[in-house]
Amino acid sequence: MEAVGGVTSTRHQSEREAKMHLYSLTLQKASSISSACAGSFSDPKTQEIVAAKGKIIELLRPLADRPGSLAVVSSTEVFGSIRSIIPFRLPGM
């Protein structure tokens, strides 16, 4: 506390109480695919697709029993936005 002109100030207490916390929340998942690439990501003998939907990365696998259908193997939300996905191969693999 500080005494300023005979008035007691609680400047430090009000600074601690006045902290603002921001929270970002998406109410609905993105539905349109903005970028995608194909490859073998979880198994060398399986063709899969990685799709970017806003800030979500999904690993999709074609269903053998239903041609033209895809199953979501994994889905992960990232903090940020995905602008592009490009395939690459590690040397020696």
N, C-alpha and C positions, 0 to 999 in steps of 0.2 A: 504494500500500500504506500502511496505517496501523498504527502500533504501539499496541495497546490492552492495558494490563496486562502488557506483555512478550510478547504474542502478536501475530504479524503477521497482519493481516487483508487479504484480497483481495476486499473488498466490491465494488469497481468492476468487477473481472473477472467475478465471479459474476453481477452485474446484466446485463452484456452477454451472457453465456452463457445466461441464464434467460429470454430473450425467447420468447414463445409466439406462434405463427402459427396462426390459425384458417382452415380451408378448408371451404367449403360445396359439396357435390356432390349432385346429384340423380341417382339411379340409373336412374329410368325417367321418360320424358316423360309429361306429363299427357295423358289421352285424352279427357276430357269437356270440352265447350265451355261456359264459364261466361257468356260474353257475346259478342254478334255484332252487326254492322251491315252493311247493303248499300250499295253506291255505286259510282262510277266512280273508281278510285284510280290506275291506271296508264295508262289510255286513256279519253278522254271518251266513246267509243262502246261500251265494254265494261262490262257489269255484273259486279261482283265482290263478294265477301264477305270482311270482316275478322273473324276469330274469335279470341277470347282463351281460352287454355287454361292456367290457373294463372299461370305467368310466361312464356308463349310467345304471341307474336302471329303469326298466320298469315294470308296473303293467298290466298284460294281463288277459282278461276275455274271456272264450269260448263263441262263438255266438250260441244261441239256434236254430236259423233258418238255420244255415249252419254248420252241424257237421264237426269237424276237423279244423275249422277256429278260429282264435283268434283276438280279438280287443284290441288295446292299450288304456287302460283307462288313464294312466298317465305315463310320461317319465321325468326323472330328471337326469341332468348331475352333477356329483360330481367333486370336485377338488382333484384328486388322481386316484388310480386304485382300482377296487373291486377285491379282491382275492377269496373270498368265501361268500356264503350265507347259513345260517343254520336256520331251523325253531326252534322256542321255544315257550313255553306257559307261560304266566304270572301266578303266583300263585293266586288262587281264581277266575280265569276267565273261 
